[in-house]
């Protein structure tokens, strides 16, 4: 049987895919990477919190040029998930200004990044538009 592993540490696949942030106990600042101290208040205690799986596009750019092997164009965005800013690509959307806009409602979506020789599948994430 093949297994699935998240591409990044802050992507939880079970029970349903969601992101997990480290929240500063002192001030509530949230981070996705490992921290020894809070950049906002210098606190040193953190606890894990689940991040909302829906949000709104706050900023985006359509990337036309990338390193060899990276398919372009694609949309890189900042998504506000109920107060937590998430930097991610928009997926399952045509990468042009007619299909992407500021304020667009999106939801977390996962995608397969690849499978190794042992059958282990790497799972990445992005955000896709919520159909109205």
Backbone as XML, in Angstrom:
<?xml version="1.0"?>
<chain id="A" units="angstrom">
  <residue number="1" name="UNK">
    <atom name="N" x="0.840" y="-1.187" z="0.000"/>
    <atom name="CA" x="0.000" y="0.000" z="0.000"/>
    <atom name="C" x="0.876" y="1.238" z="0.000"/>
  </residue>
  <residue number="2" name="UNK">
    <atom name="N" x="0.535" y="2.211" z="-0.818"/>
    <atom name="CA" x="1.317" y="3.445" z="-0.878"/>
    <atom name="C" x="0.900" y="4.390" z="0.245"/>
  </residue>
  <residue number="3" name="UNK">
    <atom name="N" x="1.842" y="5.244" z="0.629"/>
    <atom name="CA" x="1.545" y="6.217" z="1.674"/>
    <atom name="C" x="1.626" y="7.621" z="1.088"/>
  </residue>
  <residue number="4" name="UNK">
    <atom name="N" x="1.085" y="8.544" z="1.839"/>
    <atom name="CA" x="1.088" y="9.953" z="1.440"/>
    <atom name="C" x="1.816" y="10.746" z="2.516"/>
  </residue>
  <residue number="5" name="UNK">
    <atom name="N" x="2.676" y="11.677" z="2.096"/>
    <atom name="CA" x="3.379" y="12.546" z="3.034"/>
    <atom name="C" x="3.205" y="13.987" z="2.578"/>
  </residue>
  <residue number="6" name="UNK">
    <atom name="N" x="3.039" y="14.916" z="3.533"/>
    <atom name="CA" x="2.920" y="16.321" z="3.155"/>
    <atom name="C" x="4.266" y="16.878" z="2.700"/>
  </residue>
  <residue number="7" name="UNK">
    <atom name="N" x="4.241" y="17.773" z="1.737"/>
    <atom name="CA" x="5.453" y="18.390" z="1.208"/>
    <atom name="C" x="6.089" y="19.325" z="2.234"/>
  </residue>
  <residue number="8" name="UNK">
    <atom name="N" x="5.273" y="19.957" z="3.072"/>
    <atom name="CA" x="5.762" y="20.876" z="4.109"/>
    <atom name="C" x="5.241" y="20.418" z="5.472"/>
  </residue>
  <residue number="9" name="UNK">
    <atom name="N" x="5.984" y="20.739" z="6.518"/>
    <atom name="CA" x="5.623" y="20.302" z="7.871"/>
    <atom name="C" x="4.285" y="20.864" z="8.350"/>
  </residue>
  <residue number="10" name="UNK">
    <atom name="N" x="3.905" y="22.025" z="7.862"/>
    <atom name="CA" x="2.697" y="22.671" z="8.372"/>
    <atom name="C" x="1.422" y="22.281" z="7.619"/>
  </residue>
  <residue number="11" name="UNK">
    <atom name="N" x="1.516" y="21.317" z="6.728"/>
    <atom name="CA" x="0.330" y="20.776" z="6.056"/>
    <atom name="C" x="-0.051" y="19.469" z="6.738"/>
  </residue>
  <residue number="12" name="UNK">
    <atom name="N" x="-1.216" y="19.440" z="7.375"/>
    <atom name="CA" x="-1.735" y="18.219" z="7.996"/>
    <atom name="C" x="-2.727" y="17.601" z="7.024"/>
  </residue>
  <residue number="13" name="UNK">
    <atom name="N" x="-2.598" y="16.312" z="6.775"/>
    <atom name="CA" x="-3.469" y="15.639" z="5.815"/>
    <atom name="C" x="-4.685" y="14.988" z="6.467"/>
  </residue>
  <residue number="14" name="UNK">
    <atom name="N" x="-4.614" y="14.742" z="7.756"/>
    <atom name="CA" x="-5.703" y="14.073" z="8.476"/>
    <atom name="C" x="-6.240" y="14.943" z="9.594"/>
  </residue>
  <residue number="15" name="UNK">
    <atom name="N" x="-7.492" y="14.895" z="9.962"/>
    <atom name="CA" x="-8.517" y="14.068" z="9.327"/>
    <atom name="C" x="-8.924" y="14.628" z="7.964"/>
  </residue>
  <residue number="16" name="UNK">
    <atom name="N" x="-8.899" y="15.923" z="7.803"/>
    <atom name="CA" x="-9.089" y="16.593" z="6.516"/>
    <atom name="C" x="-7.889" y="17.509" z="6.324"/>
  </residue>
  <residue number="17" name="UNK">
    <atom name="N" x="-7.442" y="17.740" z="5.079"/>
    <atom name="CA" x="-6.283" y="18.610" z="4.879"/>
    <atom name="C" x="-6.505" y="20.011" z="5.475"/>
  </residue>
  <residue number="18" name="UNK">
    <atom name="N" x="-5.501" y="20.493" z="6.202"/>
    <atom name="CA" x="-5.520" y="21.835" z="6.775"/>
    <atom name="C" x="-4.097" y="22.259" z="7.112"/>
  </residue>
  <residue number="19" name="UNK">
    <atom name="N" x="-3.905" y="23.538" z="7.311"/>
    <atom name="CA" x="-2.598" y="24.069" z="7.689"/>
    <atom name="C" x="-2.552" y="24.251" z="9.197"/>
  </residue>
  <residue number="20" name="UNK">
    <atom name="N" x="-1.365" y="24.110" z="9.767"/>
    <atom name="CA" x="-1.171" y="24.270" z="11.201"/>
    <atom name="C" x="-0.073" y="25.318" z="11.408"/>
  </residue>
  <residue number="21" name="UNK">
    <atom name="N" x="-0.394" y="26.385" z="12.141"/>
    <atom name="CA" x="0.570" y="27.451" z="12.428"/>
    <atom name="C" x="1.037" y="27.358" z="13.874"/>
  </residue>
  <residue number="22" name="UNK">
    <atom name="N" x="2.218" y="27.926" z="14.133"/>
    <atom name="CA" x="2.721" y="28.056" z="15.501"/>
    <atom name="C" x="2.316" y="29.451" z="15.971"/>
  </residue>
  <residue number="23" name="UNK">
    <atom name="N" x="1.519" y="29.514" z="17.026"/>
    <atom name="CA" x="1.013" y="30.795" z="17.525"/>
    <atom name="C" x="1.743" y="31.177" z="18.811"/>
  </residue>
  <residue number="24" name="UNK">
    <atom name="N" x="2.204" y="32.416" z="18.866"/>
    <atom name="CA" x="2.876" y="32.919" z="20.058"/>
    <atom name="C" x="1.858" y="33.010" z="21.194"/>
  </residue>
  <residue number="25" name="UNK">
    <atom name="N" x="2.205" y="32.436" z="22.344"/>
    <atom name="CA" x="1.315" y="32.445" z="23.504"/>
    <atom name="C" x="1.126" y="33.870" z="24.012"/>
  </residue>
  <residue number="26" name="UNK">
    <atom name="N" x="2.155" y="34.713" z="23.888"/>
    <atom name="CA" x="2.098" y="36.079" z="24.432"/>
    <atom name="C" x="1.259" y="37.037" z="23.599"/>
  </residue>
  <residue number="27" name="UNK">
    <atom name="N" x="1.458" y="37.020" z="22.271"/>
    <atom name="CA" x="0.804" y="38.059" z="21.459"/>
    <atom name="C" x="-0.105" y="37.518" z="20.363"/>
  </residue>
  <residue number="28" name="UNK">
    <atom name="N" x="-0.072" y="36.212" z="20.083"/>
    <atom name="CA" x="-0.956" y="35.640" z="19.074"/>
    <atom name="C" x="-0.424" y="35.675" z="17.656"/>
  </residue>
  <residue number="29" name="UNK">
    <atom name="N" x="0.820" y="36.167" z="17.453"/>
    <atom name="CA" x="1.397" y="36.154" z="16.103"/>
    <atom name="C" x="1.534" y="34.714" z="15.642"/>
  </residue>
  <residue number="30" name="UNK">
    <atom name="N" x="1.316" y="34.494" z="14.350"/>
    <atom name="CA" x="1.359" y="33.131" z="13.812"/>
    <atom name="C" x="2.474" y="32.988" z="12.794"/>
  </residue>
  <residue number="31" name="UNK">
    <atom name="N" x="3.111" y="31.813" z="12.840"/>
    <atom name="CA" x="4.231" y="31.499" z="11.956"/>
    <atom name="C" x="4.073" y="30.073" z="11.452"/>
  </residue>
  <residue number="32" name="UNK">
    <atom name="N" x="4.542" y="29.836" z="10.222"/>
    <atom name="CA" x="4.492" y="28.492" z="9.672"/>
    <atom name="C" x="5.824" y="27.771" z="9.826"/>
  </residue>
  <residue number="33" name="UNK">
    <atom name="N" x="6.893" y="28.494" z="10.037"/>
    <atom name="CA" x="8.181" y="27.849" z="10.226"/>
    <atom name="C" x="8.490" y="27.684" z="11.710"/>
  </residue>
  <residue number="34" name="UNK">
    <atom name="N" x="9.510" y="26.891" z="12.010"/>
    <atom name="CA" x="9.915" y="26.682" z="13.392"/>
    <atom name="C" x="10.503" y="27.978" z="13.949"/>
  </residue>
  <residue number="35" name="UNK">
    <atom name="N" x="10.183" y="28.291" z="15.188"/>
    <atom name="CA" x="10.629" y="29.521" z="15.832"/>
    <atom name="C" x="11.214" y="29.257" z="17.204"/>
  </residue>
  <residue number="36" name="UNK">
    <atom name="N" x="12.273" y="29.990" z="17.539"/>
    <atom name="CA" x="12.791" y="30.014" z="18.906"/>
    <atom name="C" x="12.216" y="31.206" z="19.652"/>
  </residue>
  <residue number="37" name="UNK">
    <atom name="N" x="11.878" y="32.256" z="18.919"/>
    <atom name="CA" x="11.329" y="33.454" z="19.520"/>
    <atom name="C" x="10.399" y="34.158" z="18.554"/>
  </residue>
  <residue number="38" name="UNK">
    <atom name="N" x="9.472" y="34.914" z="19.119"/>
    <atom name="CA" x="8.489" y="35.657" z="18.333"/>
    <atom name="C" x="9.115" y="36.937" z="17.790"/>
  </residue>
  <residue number="39" name="UNK">
    <atom name="N" x="8.965" y="37.176" z="16.496"/>
    <atom name="CA" x="9.485" y="38.383" z="15.872"/>
    <atom name="C" x="8.675" y="39.615" z="16.264"/>
  </residue>
  <residue number="40" name="UNK">
    <atom name="N" x="7.481" y="39.421" z="16.798"/>
    <atom name="CA" x="6.623" y="40.534" z="17.181"/>
    <atom name="C" x="6.864" y="40.999" z="18.618"/>
  </residue>
  <residue number="41" name="UNK">
    <atom name="N" x="6.936" y="40.052" z="19.560"/>
    <atom name="CA" x="7.025" y="40.433" z="20.978"/>
    <atom name="C" x="8.200" y="39.782" z="21.713"/>
  </residue>
  <residue number="42" name="UNK">
    <atom name="N" x="8.977" y="38.962" z="21.008"/>
    <atom name="CA" x="10.130" y="38.257" z="21.578"/>
    <atom name="C" x="9.738" y="37.152" z="22.559"/>
  </residue>
  <residue number="43" name="UNK">
    <atom name="N" x="8.460" y="36.761" z="22.574"/>
    <atom name="CA" x="8.031" y="35.635" z="23.397"/>
    <atom name="C" x="8.702" y="34.357" z="22.928"/>
  </residue>
  <residue number="44" name="UNK">
    <atom name="N" x="8.764" y="33.372" z="23.802"/>
    <atom name="CA" x="9.440" y="32.125" z="23.454"/>
    <atom name="C" x="8.541" y="30.892" z="23.568"/>
  </residue>
  <residue number="45" name="UNK">
    <atom name="N" x="7.254" y="31.101" z="23.840"/>
    <atom name="CA" x="6.332" y="29.969" z="23.930"/>
    <atom name="C" x="5.342" y="30.011" z="22.776"/>
  </residue>
  <residue number="46" name="UNK">
    <atom name="N" x="5.145" y="28.852" z="22.164"/>
    <atom name="CA" x="4.241" y="28.726" z="21.028"/>
    <atom name="C" x="3.365" y="27.497" z="21.213"/>
  </residue>
  <residue number="47" name="UNK">
    <atom name="N" x="2.185" y="27.535" z="20.620"/>
    <atom name="CA" x="1.342" y="26.342" z="20.550"/>
    <atom name="C" x="0.780" y="26.255" z="19.138"/>
  </residue>
  <residue number="48" name="UNK">
    <atom name="N" x="0.428" y="25.046" z="18.729"/>
    <atom name="CA" x="-0.085" y="24.828" z="17.376"/>
    <atom name="C" x="-1.560" y="25.179" z="17.288"/>
  </residue>
  <residue number="49" name="UNK">
    <atom name="N" x="-1.943" y="25.827" z="16.198"/>
    <atom name="CA" x="-3.343" y="26.160" z="15.940"/>
    <atom name="C" x="-3.672" y="25.812" z="14.492"/>
  </residue>
  <residue number="50" name="UNK">
    <atom name="N" x="-4.882" y="25.330" z="14.284"/>
    <atom name="CA" x="-5.356" y="25.058" z="12.930"/>
    <atom name="C" x="-5.727" y="26.370" z="12.255"/>
  </residue>
  <residue number="51" name="UNK">
    <atom name="N" x="-5.390" y="26.476" z="10.992"/>
    <atom name="CA" x="-5.689" y="27.668" z="10.197"/>
    <atom name="C" x="-6.957" y="27.389" z="9.393"/>
  </residue>
  <residue number="52" name="UNK">
    <atom name="N" x="-7.805" y="28.392" z="9.252"/>
    <atom name="CA" x="-9.036" y="28.250" z="8.462"/>
    <atom name="C" x="-8.695" y="27.749" z="7.056"/>
  </residue>
  <residue number="53" name="UNK">
    <atom name="N" x="-9.549" y="26.924" z="6.502"/>
    <atom name="CA" x="-9.297" y="26.342" z="5.181"/>
    <atom name="C" x="-9.903" y="27.164" z="4.048"/>
  </residue>
  <residue number="54" name="UNK">
    <atom name="N" x="-10.580" y="28.244" z="4.385"/>
    <atom name="CA" x="-11.098" y="29.157" z="3.368"/>
    <atom name="C" x="-10.536" y="30.545" z="3.627"/>
  </residue>
  <residue number="55" name="UNK">
    <atom name="N" x="-10.509" y="31.346" z="2.581"/>
    <atom name="CA" x="-9.978" y="32.683" z="2.743"/>
    <atom name="C" x="-10.284" y="33.563" z="1.555"/>
  </residue>
  <residue number="56" name="UNK">
    <atom name="N" x="-9.561" y="34.677" z="1.517"/>
    <atom name="CA" x="-9.775" y="35.692" z="0.492"/>
    <atom name="C" x="-8.421" y="36.153" z="-0.042"/>
  </residue>
  <residue number="57" name="UNK">
    <atom name="N" x="-8.311" y="36.273" z="-1.358"/>
    <atom name="CA" x="-7.068" y="36.720" z="-1.985"/>
    <atom name="C" x="-6.855" y="38.195" z="-1.660"/>
  </residue>
  <residue number="58" name="UNK">
    <atom name="N" x="-5.719" y="38.505" z="-1.024"/>
    <atom name="CA" x="-5.371" y="39.888" z="-0.653"/>
    <atom name="C" x="-4.388" y="40.508" z="-1.634"/>
  </residue>
  <residue number="59" name="UNK">
    <atom name="N" x="-3.529" y="39.679" z="-2.227"/>
    <atom name="CA" x="-2.556" y="40.144" z="-3.214"/>
    <atom name="C" x="-2.219" y="38.957" z="-4.112"/>
  </residue>
  <residue number="60" name="UNK">
    <atom name="N" x="-1.872" y="39.233" z="-5.361"/>
    <atom name="CA" x="-1.466" y="38.154" z="-6.259"/>
    <atom name="C" x="-0.621" y="38.701" z="-7.385"/>
  </residue>
  <residue number="61" name="UNK">
    <atom name="N" x="0.125" y="37.813" z="-7.996"/>
    <atom name="CA" x="0.863" y="38.137" z="-9.203"/>
    <atom name="C" x="0.806" y="36.925" z="-10.121"/>
  </residue>
  <residue number="62" name="UNK">
    <atom name="N" x="0.781" y="37.182" z="-11.391"/>
    <atom name="CA" x="0.814" y="36.111" z="-12.376"/>
    <atom name="C" x="2.262" y="35.968" z="-12.824"/>
  </residue>
  <residue number="63" name="UNK">
    <atom name="N" x="2.851" y="34.841" z="-12.514"/>
    <atom name="CA" x="4.260" y="34.596" z="-12.784"/>
    <atom name="C" x="4.400" y="34.036" z="-14.199"/>
  </residue>
  <residue number="64" name="UNK">
    <atom name="N" x="5.176" y="34.753" z="-15.027"/>
    <atom name="CA" x="5.342" y="34.352" z="-16.418"/>
    <atom name="C" x="6.672" y="33.653" z="-16.679"/>
  </residue>
  <residue number="65" name="UNK">
    <atom name="N" x="7.678" y="33.928" z="-15.852"/>
    <atom name="CA" x="9.005" y="33.337" z="-16.026"/>
    <atom name="C" x="9.430" y="32.685" z="-14.726"/>
  </residue>
  <residue number="66" name="UNK">
    <atom name="N" x="9.978" y="31.464" z="-14.829"/>
    <atom name="CA" x="10.427" y="30.733" z="-13.645"/>
    <atom name="C" x="11.630" y="29.878" z="-14.021"/>
  </residue>
  <residue number="67" name="UNK">
    <atom name="N" x="12.165" y="29.198" z="-13.044"/>
    <atom name="CA" x="13.313" y="28.322" z="-13.269"/>
    <atom name="C" x="12.932" y="27.204" z="-14.249"/>
  </residue>
  <residue number="68" name="UNK">
    <atom name="N" x="13.915" y="26.640" z="-14.916"/>
    <atom name="CA" x="13.628" y="25.532" z="-15.834"/>
    <atom name="C" x="12.885" y="24.403" z="-15.110"/>
  </residue>
  <residue number="69" name="UNK">
    <atom name="N" x="11.867" y="23.868" z="-15.780"/>
    <atom name="CA" x="11.078" y="22.785" z="-15.209"/>
    <atom name="C" x="9.839" y="23.243" z="-14.466"/>
  </residue>
  <residue number="70" name="UNK">
    <atom name="N" x="9.723" y="24.530" z="-14.196"/>
    <atom name="CA" x="8.541" y="25.069" z="-13.526"/>
    <atom name="C" x="7.583" y="25.558" z="-14.601"/>
  </residue>
  <residue number="71" name="UNK">
    <atom name="N" x="6.382" y="25.001" z="-14.599"/>
    <atom name="CA" x="5.392" y="25.363" z="-15.614"/>
    <atom name="C" x="4.851" y="26.766" z="-15.363"/>
  </residue>
  <residue number="72" name="UNK">
    <atom name="N" x="4.873" y="27.594" z="-16.374"/>
    <atom name="CA" x="4.327" y="28.946" z="-16.283"/>
    <atom name="C" x="3.275" y="29.107" z="-17.369"/>
  </residue>
  <residue number="73" name="UNK">
    <atom name="N" x="2.362" y="30.057" z="-17.222"/>
    <atom name="CA" x="2.209" y="30.959" z="-16.087"/>
    <atom name="C" x="1.501" y="30.275" z="-14.913"/>
  </residue>
  <residue number="74" name="UNK">
    <atom name="N" x="1.697" y="30.836" z="-13.720"/>
    <atom name="CA" x="0.969" y="30.403" z="-12.530"/>
    <atom name="C" x="0.713" y="31.623" z="-11.660"/>
  </residue>
  <residue number="75" name="UNK">
    <atom name="N" x="-0.167" y="31.471" z="-10.685"/>
    <atom name="CA" x="-0.547" y="32.589" z="-9.831"/>
    <atom name="C" x="0.001" y="32.375" z="-8.420"/>
  </residue>
  <residue number="76" name="UNK">
    <atom name="N" x="0.820" y="33.303" z="-7.960"/>
    <atom name="CA" x="1.300" y="33.315" z="-6.579"/>
    <atom name="C" x="0.450" y="34.341" z="-5.837"/>
  </residue>
  <residue number="77" name="UNK">
    <atom name="N" x="0.024" y="33.999" z="-4.624"/>
    <atom name="CA" x="-0.913" y="34.876" z="-3.920"/>
    <atom name="C" x="-0.656" y="34.911" z="-2.423"/>
  </residue>
  <residue number="78" name="UNK">
    <atom name="N" x="-1.205" y="35.938" z="-1.806"/>
    <atom name="CA" x="-1.312" y="36.028" z="-0.350"/>
    <atom name="C" x="-2.800" y="35.885" z="-0.048"/>
  </residue>
  <residue number="79" name="UNK">
    <atom name="N" x="-3.126" y="34.883" z="0.771"/>
    <atom name="CA" x="-4.517" y="34.593" z="1.105"/>
    <atom name="C" x="-4.737" y="34.863" z="2.586"/>
  </residue>
  <residue number="80" name="UNK">
    <atom name="N" x="-5.762" y="35.642" z="2.899"/>
    <atom name="CA" x="-6.133" y="35.909" z="4.291"/>
    <atom name="C" x="-7.116" y="34.830" z="4.726"/>
  </residue>
  <residue number="81" name="UNK">
    <atom name="N" x="-6.660" y="33.967" z="5.636"/>
    <atom name="CA" x="-7.498" y="32.881" z="6.166"/>
    <atom name="C" x="-7.935" y="33.271" z="7.570"/>
  </residue>
  <residue number="82" name="UNK">
    <atom name="N" x="-8.993" y="34.076" z="7.655"/>
    <atom name="CA" x="-9.545" y="34.536" z="8.933"/>
    <atom name="C" x="-8.468" y="35.137" z="9.827"/>
  </residue>
  <residue number="83" name="UNK">
    <atom name="N" x="-7.634" y="36.006" z="9.245"/>
    <atom name="CA" x="-6.617" y="36.721" z="10.010"/>
    <atom name="C" x="-5.219" y="36.157" z="9.896"/>
  </residue>
  <residue number="84" name="UNK">
    <atom name="N" x="-5.060" y="34.975" z="9.346"/>
    <atom name="CA" x="-3.737" y="34.398" z="9.145"/>
    <atom name="C" x="-3.372" y="34.533" z="7.673"/>
  </residue>
  <residue number="85" name="UNK">
    <atom name="N" x="-2.258" y="35.203" z="7.385"/>
    <atom name="CA" x="-1.805" y="35.356" z="6.004"/>
    <atom name="C" x="-1.057" y="34.117" z="5.567"/>
  </residue>
  <residue number="86" name="UNK">
    <atom name="N" x="-1.452" y="33.574" z="4.422"/>
    <atom name="CA" x="-0.819" y="32.384" z="3.875"/>
    <atom name="C" x="-0.303" y="32.725" z="2.480"/>
  </residue>
  <residue number="87" name="UNK">
    <atom name="N" x="0.970" y="32.460" z="2.250"/>
    <atom name="CA" x="1.551" y="32.632" z="0.919"/>
    <atom name="C" x="1.452" y="31.289" z="0.208"/>
  </residue>
  <residue number="88" name="UNK">
    <atom name="N" x="0.795" y="31.272" z="-0.940"/>
    <atom name="CA" x="0.589" y="30.015" z="-1.658"/>
    <atom name="C" x="0.262" y="30.305" z="-3.109"/>
  </residue>
  <residue number="89" name="UNK">
    <atom name="N" x="0.314" y="29.278" z="-3.918"/>
    <atom name="CA" x="-0.124" y="29.400" z="-5.302"/>
    <atom name="C" x="-1.618" y="29.158" z="-5.379"/>
  </residue>
  <residue number="90" name="UNK">
    <atom name="N" x="-2.243" y="29.799" z="-6.355"/>
    <atom name="CA" x="-3.631" y="29.500" z="-6.668"/>
    <atom name="C" x="-3.599" y="28.378" z="-7.696"/>
  </residue>
  <residue number="91" name="UNK">
    <atom name="N" x="-4.401" y="27.349" z="-7.465"/>
    <atom name="CA" x="-4.434" y="26.200" z="-8.362"/>
    <atom name="C" x="-5.852" y="26.011" z="-8.878"/>
  </residue>
  <residue number="92" name="UNK">
    <atom name="N" x="-5.968" y="25.236" z="-9.924"/>
    <atom name="CA" x="-7.281" y="24.942" z="-10.531"/>
    <atom name="C" x="-7.995" y="26.212" z="-10.976"/>
  </residue>
  <residue number="93" name="UNK">
    <atom name="N" x="-7.205" y="27.171" z="-11.471"/>
    <atom name="CA" x="-7.755" y="28.419" z="-11.988"/>
    <atom name="C" x="-6.899" y="28.851" z="-13.180"/>
  </residue>
  <residue number="94" name="UNK">
    <atom name="N" x="-7.524" y="29.424" z="-14.184"/>
    <atom name="CA" x="-6.789" y="29.959" z="-15.326"/>
    <atom name="C" x="-5.978" y="31.162" z="-14.865"/>
  </residue>
  <residue number="95" name="UNK">
    <atom name="N" x="-4.663" y="31.163" z="-15.099"/>
    <atom name="CA" x="-3.818" y="32.248" z="-14.591"/>
    <atom name="C" x="-3.867" y="33.504" z="-15.449"/>
  </residue>
  <residue number="96" name="UNK">
    <atom name="N" x="-4.983" y="34.204" z="-15.394"/>
    <atom name="CA" x="-5.103" y="35.487" z="-16.085"/>
    <atom name="C" x="-6.033" y="36.408" z="-15.292"/>
  </residue>
  <residue number="97" name="UNK">
    <atom name="N" x="-5.947" y="37.711" z="-15.552"/>
    <atom name="CA" x="-6.733" y="38.679" z="-14.768"/>
    <atom name="C" x="-8.252" y="38.532" z="-14.904"/>
  </residue>
  <residue number="98" name="UNK">
    <atom name="N" x="-8.708" y="37.825" z="-15.908"/>
    <atom name="CA" x="-10.148" y="37.611" z="-16.059"/>
    <atom name="C" x="-10.671" y="36.568" z="-15.076"/>
  </residue>
  <residue number="99" name="UNK">
    <atom name="N" x="-9.765" y="35.705" z="-14.565"/>
    <atom name="CA" x="-10.185" y="34.615" z="-13.680"/>
    <atom name="C" x="-9.691" y="34.770" z="-12.245"/>
  </residue>
  <residue number="100" name="UNK">
    <atom name="N" x="-8.774" y="35.692" z="-12.012"/>
    <atom name="CA" x="-8.207" y="35.919" z="-10.676"/>
    <atom name="C" x="-8.418" y="37.384" z="-10.319"/>
  </residue>
  <residue number="101" name="UNK">
    <atom name="N" x="-8.844" y="37.641" z="-9.065"/>
    <atom name="CA" x="-9.059" y="39.031" z="-8.656"/>
    <atom name="C" x="-8.841" y="39.183" z="-7.156"/>
  </residue>
  <residue number="102" name="UNK">
    <atom name="N" x="-8.564" y="40.392" z="-6.745"/>
    <atom name="CA" x="-8.468" y="40.688" z="-5.318"/>
    <atom name="C" x="-9.834" y="40.466" z="-4.692"/>
  </residue>
  <residue number="103" name="UNK">
    <atom name="N" x="-9.852" y="39.913" z="-3.496"/>
    <atom name="CA" x="-11.111" y="39.638" z="-2.811"/>
    <atom name="C" x="-11.757" y="38.331" z="-3.201"/>
  </residue>
  <residue number="104" name="UNK">
    <atom name="N" x="-11.163" y="37.618" z="-4.151"/>
    <atom name="CA" x="-11.715" y="36.339" z="-4.588"/>
    <atom name="C" x="-11.721" y="35.355" z="-3.420"/>
  </residue>
  <residue number="105" name="UNK">
    <atom name="N" x="-12.823" y="34.643" z="-3.255"/>
    <atom name="CA" x="-12.956" y="33.648" z="-2.198"/>
    <atom name="C" x="-12.315" y="32.335" z="-2.662"/>
  </residue>
  <residue number="106" name="UNK">
    <atom name="N" x="-11.478" y="31.771" z="-1.790"/>
    <atom name="CA" x="-10.754" y="30.552" z="-2.134"/>
    <atom name="C" x="-10.794" y="29.562" z="-0.972"/>
  </residue>
  <residue number="107" name="UNK">
    <atom name="N" x="-10.466" y="28.311" z="-1.284"/>
    <atom name="CA" x="-10.386" y="27.269" z="-0.258"/>
    <atom name="C" x="-9.104" y="26.465" z="-0.469"/>
  </residue>
  <residue number="108" name="UNK">
    <atom name="N" x="-8.624" y="25.883" z="0.622"/>
    <atom name="CA" x="-7.429" y="25.050" z="0.573"/>
    <atom name="C" x="-7.688" y="23.828" z="-0.307"/>
  </residue>
  <residue number="109" name="UNK">
    <atom name="N" x="-6.717" y="23.491" z="-1.124"/>
    <atom name="CA" x="-6.807" y="22.302" z="-1.973"/>
    <atom name="C" x="-5.433" y="21.641" z="-2.004"/>
  </residue>
  <residue number="110" name="UNK">
    <atom name="N" x="-5.425" y="20.328" z="-2.070"/>
    <atom name="CA" x="-4.153" y="19.606" z="-2.142"/>
    <atom name="C" x="-3.948" y="19.066" z="-3.546"/>
  </residue>
  <residue number="111" name="UNK">
    <atom name="N" x="-2.682" y="18.784" z="-3.852"/>
    <atom name="CA" x="-2.349" y="18.213" z="-5.148"/>
    <atom name="C" x="-1.129" y="17.317" z="-4.998"/>
  </residue>
  <residue number="112" name="UNK">
    <atom name="N" x="-1.035" y="16.324" z="-5.854"/>
    <atom name="CA" x="0.106" y="15.423" z="-5.845"/>
    <atom name="C" x="1.299" y="16.114" z="-6.483"/>
  </residue>
  <residue number="113" name="UNK">
    <atom name="N" x="2.434" y="16.047" z="-5.790"/>
    <atom name="CA" x="3.662" y="16.648" z="-6.305"/>
    <atom name="C" x="4.494" y="15.596" z="-7.024"/>
  </residue>
  <residue number="114" name="UNK">
    <atom name="N" x="4.347" y="14.354" z="-6.601"/>
    <atom name="CA" x="5.080" y="13.266" z="-7.234"/>
    <atom name="C" x="5.071" y="12.031" z="-6.361"/>
  </residue>
  <residue number="115" name="UNK">
    <atom name="N" x="5.507" y="10.924" z="-6.928"/>
    <atom name="CA" x="5.553" y="9.643" z="-6.224"/>
    <atom name="C" x="6.946" y="9.048" z="-6.389"/>
  </residue>
  <residue number="116" name="UNK">
    <atom name="N" x="7.518" y="8.551" z="-5.284"/>
    <atom name="CA" x="8.850" y="7.958" z="-5.367"/>
    <atom name="C" x="8.765" y="6.492" z="-5.771"/>
  </residue>
  <residue number="117" name="UNK">
    <atom name="N" x="9.921" y="5.857" z="-5.876"/>
    <atom name="CA" x="9.986" y="4.460" z="-6.336"/>
    <atom name="C" x="9.279" y="3.495" z="-5.398"/>
  </residue>
  <residue number="118" name="UNK">
    <atom name="N" x="9.164" y="3.871" z="-4.104"/>
    <atom name="CA" x="8.492" y="3.004" z="-3.128"/>
    <atom name="C" x="6.981" y="3.223" z="-3.116"/>
  </residue>
  <residue number="119" name="UNK">
    <atom name="N" x="6.510" y="4.144" z="-3.941"/>
    <atom name="CA" x="5.075" y="4.410" z="-4.003"/>
    <atom name="C" x="4.592" y="5.476" z="-3.031"/>
  </residue>
  <residue number="120" name="UNK">
    <atom name="N" x="5.511" y="6.162" z="-2.358"/>
    <atom name="CA" x="5.124" y="7.232" z="-1.430"/>
    <atom name="C" x="4.832" y="8.496" z="-2.225"/>
  </residue>
  <residue number="121" name="UNK">
    <atom name="N" x="3.643" y="9.033" z="-2.014"/>
    <atom name="CA" x="3.190" y="10.213" z="-2.753"/>
    <atom name="C" x="3.387" y="11.464" z="-1.907"/>
  </residue>
  <residue number="122" name="UNK">
    <atom name="N" x="4.042" y="12.471" z="-2.484"/>
    <atom name="CA" x="4.208" y="13.767" z="-1.819"/>
    <atom name="C" x="3.006" y="14.643" z="-2.159"/>
  </residue>
  <residue number="123" name="UNK">
    <atom name="N" x="2.420" y="15.262" z="-1.133"/>
    <atom name="CA" x="1.221" y="16.079" z="-1.306"/>
    <atom name="C" x="1.549" y="17.535" z="-1.016"/>
  </residue>
  <residue number="124" name="UNK">
    <atom name="N" x="1.257" y="18.406" z="-1.963"/>
    <atom name="CA" x="1.420" y="19.841" z="-1.797"/>
    <atom name="C" x="0.060" y="20.489" z="-1.615"/>
  </residue>
  <residue number="125" name="UNK">
    <atom name="N" x="0.060" y="21.813" z="-1.492"/>
    <atom name="CA" x="-1.204" y="22.523" z="-1.328"/>
    <atom name="C" x="-1.193" y="23.824" z="-2.099"/>
  </residue>
  <residue number="126" name="UNK">
    <atom name="N" x="-2.375" y="24.336" z="-2.305"/>
    <atom name="CA" x="-2.599" y="25.640" z="-2.895"/>
    <atom name="C" x="-4.010" y="26.040" z="-2.517"/>
  </residue>
  <residue number="127" name="UNK">
    <atom name="N" x="-4.493" y="27.091" z="-3.121"/>
    <atom name="CA" x="-5.873" y="27.511" z="-2.895"/>
    <atom name="C" x="-6.573" y="27.582" z="-4.227"/>
  </residue>
  <residue number="128" name="UNK">
    <atom name="N" x="-7.832" y="27.137" z="-4.250"/>
    <atom name="CA" x="-8.624" y="27.160" z="-5.468"/>
    <atom name="C" x="-9.862" y="28.017" z="-5.253"/>
  </residue>
  <residue number="129" name="UNK">
    <atom name="N" x="-10.385" y="28.604" z="-6.335"/>
    <atom name="CA" x="-11.584" y="29.437" z="-6.197"/>
    <atom name="C" x="-12.769" y="28.648" z="-5.663"/>
  </residue>
  <residue number="130" name="UNK">
    <atom name="N" x="-13.574" y="29.315" z="-4.867"/>
    <atom name="CA" x="-14.838" y="28.739" z="-4.403"/>
    <atom name="C" x="-15.885" y="29.149" z="-5.414"/>
  </residue>
  <residue number="131" name="UNK">
    <atom name="N" x="-16.536" y="28.187" z="-6.026"/>
    <atom name="CA" x="-17.576" y="28.481" z="-7.021"/>
    <atom name="C" x="-18.757" y="29.137" z="-6.353"/>
  </residue>
  <residue number="132" name="UNK">
    <atom name="N" x="-19.277" y="30.155" z="-6.997"/>
    <atom name="CA" x="-20.455" y="30.860" z="-6.452"/>
    <atom name="C" x="-21.732" y="30.251" z="-6.962"/>
  </residue>
</chain>
